[in-house]
């Protein structure tokens, strides 16, 4: 019987990935003054989505970004936030005119002039579930999760049809990625315009080559480095390391902890349940995982395990 349960655990473990990919986060936002209520609600909602995605990104990052890079990340996510929202619901009813009418409301007075409404805003408070899996992939492609494997610099050669002036849109992209153009660097990049009229970029790292093409220089650059940063060799944490936990009293608790570990995407990746030693009242399970932030993992285990009477063996 224990062997059957063990096989069931190994088969069921991967199914937890999707359920751990969304995180609820509570945010508030408001529209510009004087907007039509419907348009104002839409604007406030879009701003709440951006805030939720940005805050989730900050939670995933291994370390805080500098203020300039943090603002660049917010701007980058602004146009990409909506597709990263898994679901949402209002945590509090919308408040039309909250900013302009707050003083009068607090004083027990009703608005008496059209100018009060013209200066009003629509305020929303939402609970938003952000797709952490998709967001983490985006942050990975930006190089923000590379840790010690981040290259820092690159050599750039311009080919036919491309001038230094064409690189101006890349200034903010380089700053966000944390890369800089250097006279000498292990990574070499070429950028040219091919006879067909589109741009082609190639990145060389030792024997590996990455290629991207397109019409927009910024998008070509993001595609090129996205391929590089998301390559398995560039992921932090090395190969999978075992994590052994004892003290489980029920099989369901092992399954639940698998889901919890897969949700700790700020310090773990590629979580896989391996073997389970099922004993009456004290089962032990071993997972393999790529540890990207050992300090954060240690903190999470310290907070999670004692209250559940679980013990980390390794």
C-alpha positions in Angstrom: 0.0 0.0 0.0 2.7 2.6 0.8 4.4 1.9 -2.5 1.1 2.6 -4.3 0.7 5.9 -2.5 4.3 6.9 -3.4 3.6 6.3 -7.0 0.5 8.4 -6.8 2.4 11.2 -5.3 5.0 11.2 -8.0 2.3 11.2 -10.7 0.2 14.0 -9.1 3.0 16.4 -8.1 3.4 18.2 -11.4 -0.3 19.0 -11.5 0.3 21.6 -8.7 2.3 23.9 -11.0 -0.7 25.8 -12.4 -2.4 26.2 -9.0 0.7 27.8 -7.5 1.2 30.3 -10.4 -1.1 33.1 -9.2 -0.8 35.3 -6.2 -3.5 37.5 -4.7 -2.4 41.0 -4.0 -4.5 44.0 -2.8 -3.9 47.3 -4.5 -5.7 50.7 -4.9 -5.6 53.2 -7.7 -7.6 56.2 -8.9 -8.3 57.9 -12.2 -7.4 61.4 -13.4 -9.6 64.2 -12.3 -12.8 65.1 -14.2 -13.0 61.9 -16.3 -16.3 60.3 -17.3 -17.2 57.8 -14.6 -17.0 54.8 -17.0 -13.6 55.9 -18.5 -12.4 56.8 -15.0 -13.2 53.4 -13.7 -11.4 51.8 -16.6 -8.3 54.0 -16.1 -8.3 53.3 -12.3 -8.5 49.5 -13.0 -5.7 49.6 -15.5 -3.5 51.5 -13.0 -4.4 48.9 -10.3 -3.3 46.1 -12.6 0.1 47.9 -13.2 0.5 48.4 -9.5 -0.3 44.7 -8.7 2.1 43.4 -11.4 4.9 45.7 -10.3 4.5 44.8 -6.6 4.5 41.1 -7.5 7.7 41.6 -9.6 9.4 43.3 -6.7 8.5 40.2 -4.5 10.0 37.9 -7.1 13.3 39.8 -7.6 16.2 38.4 -5.6 17.2 41.9 -4.5 15.7 45.4 -4.8 16.6 47.4 -7.9 18.0 50.9 -7.7 15.4 53.6 -7.9 16.0 54.4 -11.6 15.9 50.8 -12.6 12.8 50.2 -10.5 11.0 53.1 -12.3 12.1 51.7 -15.7 10.7 48.3 -14.7 7.4 49.9 -13.8 7.3 51.7 -17.2 8.2 48.4 -19.0 5.4 46.5 -17.2 2.8 49.2 -17.7 2.0 48.2 -21.2 2.2 44.5 -20.4 0.3 44.3 -17.1 -3.2 43.3 -18.3 -2.2 40.0 -19.9 -0.4 39.1 -16.6 -3.5 39.5 -14.5 -5.0 36.0 -13.8 -8.2 37.4 -12.2 -9.4 40.2 -10.0 -12.3 41.4 -7.8 -13.2 44.5 -6.0 -12.1 44.6 -2.4 -14.1 47.7 -1.8 -16.8 49.5 -3.7 -15.7 52.2 -6.2 -15.7 55.7 -4.8 -16.5 58.3 -7.5 -15.2 61.7 -6.7 -13.2 60.5 -3.7 -10.3 62.9 -4.1 -12.3 66.1 -4.8 -15.2 65.5 -2.4 -13.4 63.9 0.5 -13.2 67.1 2.6 -16.8 67.9 2.1 -17.9 64.4 2.8 -15.9 64.3 6.0 -17.5 67.6 7.0 -20.9 66.1 6.4 -21.6 68.4 3.4 -22.9 67.5 0.0 -21.2 68.7 -3.2 -22.9 71.9 -4.4 -21.0 72.9 -7.5 -20.3 71.4 -10.9 -16.6 72.2 -10.4 -16.6 69.7 -7.5 -17.5 66.9 -10.0 -15.1 68.2 -12.6 -12.3 67.8 -10.1 -13.4 64.3 -9.0 -11.6 61.0 -9.5 -12.7 57.4 -9.4 -10.9 55.3 -6.8 -10.8 51.5 -6.8 -9.5 49.0 -4.4 -8.9 45.6 -6.0 -7.7 42.1 -5.1 -5.7 41.0 -8.1 -4.3 37.6 -8.9 -1.1 38.0 -10.9 0.2 35.1 -13.1 3.6 34.7 -11.3 4.8 32.1 -13.8 4.4 34.4 -16.8 5.8 37.3 -14.9 8.8 35.4 -13.7 9.4 34.3 -17.3 9.3 38.0 -18.4 11.7 39.0 -15.6 14.0 36.1 -16.5 14.1 37.3 -20.2 15.1 40.8 -18.9 18.0 39.3 -17.0 16.6 40.5 -13.7 16.8 36.9 -12.2 20.2 36.0 -13.4 22.0 36.6 -10.1 25.7 35.9 -10.3 25.4 34.6 -13.9 24.5 38.1 -15.2 27.3 39.1 -17.7 27.1 42.8 -17.1 28.8 43.9 -20.3 29.0 43.2 -24.0 30.9 44.1 -27.1 28.8 45.6 -29.9 29.7 45.8 -33.6 27.4 47.6 -36.1 27.0 46.3 -39.6 25.6 47.8 -42.7 22.5 49.9 -42.5 22.9 50.6 -38.7 24.4 53.7 -37.2 25.0 54.9 -33.6 21.9 57.1 -33.9 19.8 53.9 -34.3 20.9 52.8 -30.8 19.2 55.7 -29.0 16.0 53.7 -28.1 18.2 51.1 -26.4 19.5 53.4 -23.6 16.6 52.6 -21.2 16.6 49.0 -22.2 20.3 48.6 -21.4 19.7 50.4 -18.0 16.8 48.1 -17.2 18.7 45.0 -18.1 21.8 46.1 -16.2 24.1 45.6 -19.2 26.6 48.1 -20.6 28.5 48.4 -23.9 32.2 47.7 -23.4 35.4 47.7 -25.5 36.2 44.2 -24.4 33.7 41.6 -23.0 33.1 37.8 -23.3 29.8 38.4 -25.0 29.9 39.7 -28.6 26.8 41.2 -30.3 26.4 42.3 -34.0 23.6 44.4 -35.3 22.9 44.9 -39.0 20.2 45.6 -41.5 20.0 42.8 -44.0 19.1 43.3 -47.7 15.5 42.3 -47.1 15.2 45.4 -44.9 14.8 44.1 -41.4 17.3 44.2 -38.5 19.3 41.1 -37.5 21.1 40.7 -34.2 23.5 37.9 -33.2 25.0 37.3 -29.8 27.9 35.0 -29.3 28.9 33.3 -26.0 31.8 30.9 -26.4 30.4 28.3 -28.8 26.8 29.3 -28.4 24.9 31.6 -30.7 21.6 33.5 -30.3 19.8 35.2 -33.1 16.8 37.6 -33.4 15.4 39.8 -36.1 12.6 42.3 -36.8 11.9 45.9 -37.7 12.0 47.5 -34.2 15.5 47.8 -32.7 14.3 47.7 -29.1 12.2 44.6 -29.7 15.0 42.9 -31.6 17.3 43.6 -28.7 14.8 42.3 -26.1 14.2 39.1 -28.2 17.9 38.5 -28.5 18.8 38.9 -24.9 15.6 37.2 -23.8 16.8 34.0 -25.6 20.2 34.4 -23.9 18.9 35.1 -20.4 16.3 32.3 -20.5 18.8 29.7 -21.6 19.1 26.9 -19.0 22.9 27.5 -18.6 22.1 31.1 -17.5 19.8 30.2 -14.7 21.1 30.7 -11.2 21.3 27.9 -8.6 23.2 25.3 -10.5 21.8 21.8 -10.8 18.8 20.6 -8.7 19.6 20.1 -5.0 17.7 17.8 -2.7 15.4 19.2 0.0 14.4 16.6 2.7 11.6 17.3 5.1 10.2 15.0 7.9 7.2 15.1 10.2 4.3 14.7 7.8 1.4 12.9 9.4 -0.8 12.6 6.2 -0.2 12.1 2.5 -2.2 15.2 1.7 0.3 17.3 3.7 3.1 16.1 1.4 1.1 17.1 -1.6 0.2 20.5 -0.1 3.8 21.2 0.7 4.7 20.4 -2.9 2.3 23.1 -4.0 3.8 25.5 -1.4 7.4 24.9 -2.6 6.3 25.5 -6.2 4.8 28.8 -5.0 8.2 29.9 -3.6 9.4 31.1 -7.0 11.4 33.9 -5.5 14.0 31.3 -4.2 13.2 27.9 -5.9 12.7 26.7 -9.4 12.1 23.3 -11.1 10.6 21.8 -7.9 10.0 18.1 -8.3 8.8 15.6 -5.7 11.2 12.6 -5.6 10.7 9.9 -3.0 8.5 9.6 0.1 9.2 7.3 3.0 5.7 6.7 4.5 5.6 5.9 8.2 2.8 6.1 10.6 2.6 9.7 11.9 6.1 10.7 10.6 6.6 10.5 6.9 9.6 12.0 5.1 9.7 13.4 1.6 12.5 14.5 -0.7 12.2 17.1 -3.4 14.7 18.3 -5.9 14.9 22.0 -6.8 17.1 24.6 -8.2 17.8 27.0 -5.3 18.1 30.5 -6.6 18.2 32.4 -3.3 19.4 30.2 -0.4 19.0 33.0 2.2 15.3 33.6 1.3 14.7 29.8 1.2 16.1 29.5 4.7 13.9 32.3 5.9 10.8 30.8 4.3 11.5 27.3 5.9 12.1 28.9 9.3 8.7 30.6 9.1 6.8 27.7 7.6 8.1 24.5 9.3 7.9 24.9 13.1 4.2 25.7 13.3 3.5 22.6 11.3 5.9 20.4 13.4 8.0 19.7 10.3 11.8 19.4 10.2 14.3 20.1 7.5 16.9 17.4 7.3 18.8 18.8 4.4 
